[in-house]
């Protein structure tokens, strides 16, 4: 059954996107498309990668550059099973998604200041990504991907591709990127459809604060539970370590297969070289 997107999370990572995800689920707006969905090796992610590639030369703040989908039916191929989307890569597609889903609401999660956001982002997300890219599994994988089949497996995600192409908006993130992105959202989303939301405003862990602005904006009753606060820095750390473990596991399998192939190949060559000698000996006898 087709589900049209009702809520678009426009905020960068480390602005409370995971808290927003859980809050939307509590309010009955689910399922939610989040960053982990984009890392799974499923056909729709290839479509999403293609759209990001089309948009990338124009800059991620461009709206509907040439070739990018312009209808809800097209975007439904990726988001048709979700009532909401948050975090990357959705936040790079806010202008397109808000346009093709005209009844949707947009929640721009923000931090107290751009500088605080960057300090948090650089110390968690970017730091973990740098460690992942410096791991032995990543280095070997990038050299073997063209002929080992790894490109067709789990590391075929949009994030991995963007890293390999050296144009990840995450890796180029600066304070100005954060400012420009938020300005872009304000410019392209009508004010009556936009909520700027700081999940740490007020006593967000105490009922009913935290949910009040969100529920008023989404026209939902305030639930009788505290607003969920998720430490997405810890979550990203766990996810990155999982990426490394999966990459190392796959590479071990690949290296074993390569070793067996080399042994079989060497034995085959030895047999081929020795074969004429055996034939000569047989004729001589």
SVG drawing of the C-alpha trace seen along z (x, -y; Angstrom):
<svg xmlns="http://www.w3.org/2000/svg" viewBox="-5 -32 68 81">
<polyline fill="none" stroke="black" stroke-width="0.4" points="0.0,0.0 1.4,-3.4 2.1,-5.8 2.7,-9.4 5.4,-11.3 3.7,-13.4 6.8,-14.8 10.2,-15.7 13.1,-16.1 15.3,-18.8 18.0,-19.1 21.6,-18.0 22.9,-15.1 23.7,-15.9 20.7,-18.3 18.4,-15.7 17.4,-13.8 17.2,-10.5 15.1,-12.1 12.8,-13.4 12.6,-9.9 11.5,-8.4 9.1,-11.2 7.3,-10.8 6.9,-7.1 5.3,-7.8 2.9,-10.2 2.0,-7.4 3.8,-8.9 5.6,-5.8 7.5,-4.1 10.3,-6.7 13.0,-6.6 16.3,-7.3 20.0,-7.1 20.3,-3.3 17.7,-2.7 20.1,-4.4 23.0,-2.1 21.1,1.1 21.9,2.7 18.4,2.6 17.4,1.5 15.8,-1.7 19.1,-3.0 20.6,-2.9 17.8,-5.1 18.5,-7.5 22.3,-7.5 21.4,-8.4 19.3,-11.4 22.0,-12.6 24.6,-12.4 22.3,-14.4 22.0,-17.1 25.6,-17.1 27.1,-19.2 24.6,-22.0 25.2,-21.9 23.0,-20.3 21.1,-23.6 19.9,-23.6 16.2,-23.0 15.2,-20.5 18.3,-20.7 18.1,-19.0 17.2,-15.3 16.1,-15.2 12.6,-13.7 9.8,-16.2 6.8,-14.2 5.6,-12.4 5.1,-9.2 8.8,-9.1 9.9,-9.9 7.5,-7.3 9.8,-4.7 12.1,-5.4 9.8,-6.9 6.5,-5.3 6.6,-3.0 7.3,-5.7 5.2,-8.3 8.3,-10.4 12.0,-10.8 14.8,-12.3 18.6,-12.8 20.7,-12.1 20.1,-11.8 16.6,-13.3 17.9,-16.6 19.8,-17.2 16.5,-16.8 14.2,-19.0 13.2,-21.5 12.3,-18.6 10.4,-16.5 8.5,-19.5 7.4,-20.4 6.2,-17.0 4.5,-16.3 2.6,-19.6 0.7,-18.5 3.8,-17.4 5.2,-19.3 8.9,-20.1 10.7,-20.0 14.1,-21.7 16.0,-20.5 18.6,-23.0 21.3,-23.4 21.8,-26.3 24.3,-27.8 26.2,-26.8 29.4,-26.6 28.0,-24.2 26.6,-22.0 30.0,-21.9 31.9,-21.0 29.5,-18.2 29.4,-17.0 33.2,-17.1 33.8,-15.3 31.4,-12.5 30.2,-11.9 33.2,-13.3 35.7,-11.7 34.1,-8.3 34.0,-8.6 37.7,-9.5 38.5,-6.5 36.5,-4.3 38.2,-5.6 41.6,-5.0 40.8,-1.4 42.6,1.4 39.3,2.9 38.3,-0.4 41.8,-0.7 41.8,2.8 38.1,2.7 38.7,-0.4 41.5,1.4 39.5,4.7 36.0,3.4 36.2,3.4 36.7,7.2 35.8,8.8 32.1,8.1 32.2,6.0 30.7,3.1 27.6,5.1 27.2,5.9 26.5,3.9 29.1,1.2 27.1,0.1 25.2,-2.4 24.8,-6.0 27.1,-7.1 29.9,-4.7 29.6,-5.8 29.7,-9.5 32.8,-8.9 34.5,-7.0 33.8,-9.9 35.3,-12.3 32.3,-14.6 30.5,-13.7 28.6,-16.7 29.4,-15.3 33.1,-15.4 32.9,-19.0 30.7,-20.1 31.6,-23.4 29.8,-26.0 28.9,-27.9 27.4,-24.7 25.1,-24.4 24.1,-28.1 23.5,-27.9 21.5,-24.7 19.1,-26.1 18.7,-29.3 17.9,-27.2 15.2,-25.3 13.6,-28.6 13.7,-30.0 12.1,-27.0 9.5,-25.9 6.4,-28.0 6.5,-29.3 3.1,-27.6 4.7,-24.3 7.9,-24.8 8.9,-24.2 12.3,-25.1 12.8,-22.7 15.5,-22.5 15.0,-19.2 16.9,-20.5 14.7,-23.6 13.0,-23.5 12.9,-20.5 12.6,-18.0 12.9,-15.0 10.0,-16.0 6.4,-15.6 5.0,-17.3 7.8,-19.7 9.5,-18.8 6.4,-17.4 4.4,-20.6 5.7,-22.5 5.9,-19.4 2.4,-18.2 0.9,-21.7 2.7,-21.9 1.6,-18.4 -1.9,-18.7 -1.4,-15.7 -2.4,-15.1 0.4,-15.4 1.3,-11.8 1.6,-10.9 5.3,-10.0 8.4,-12.1 10.0,-13.4 12.6,-10.8 16.1,-12.0 18.4,-9.8 22.2,-10.2 22.8,-10.0 26.6,-10.4 26.7,-7.1 24.4,-5.6 26.7,-6.8 29.7,-5.4 28.1,-1.9 27.0,-2.1 30.4,-3.0 32.0,-0.2 29.4,2.1 30.4,1.0 34.1,1.7 33.2,5.2 31.1,6.0 33.8,4.8 36.5,6.8 34.3,9.9 33.6,9.6 37.3,8.9 38.3,12.0 36.0,14.1 37.3,12.4 41.0,12.9 40.3,16.6 38.7,17.0 41.6,15.2 44.2,17.4 42.4,20.6 42.2,19.4 45.9,18.6 46.8,22.0 44.6,23.7 46.1,21.6 49.6,22.3 49.0,26.0 47.3,25.9 50.3,24.2 52.7,26.7 50.6,29.6 50.5,28.0 54.3,27.5 55.0,31.1 52.5,32.7 54.8,32.7 57.6,34.3 55.4,37.1 54.3,37.6 58.0,37.8 58.8,40.3 55.9,42.4 56.9,42.5 60.5,43.3 59.5,46.3"/>
</svg>
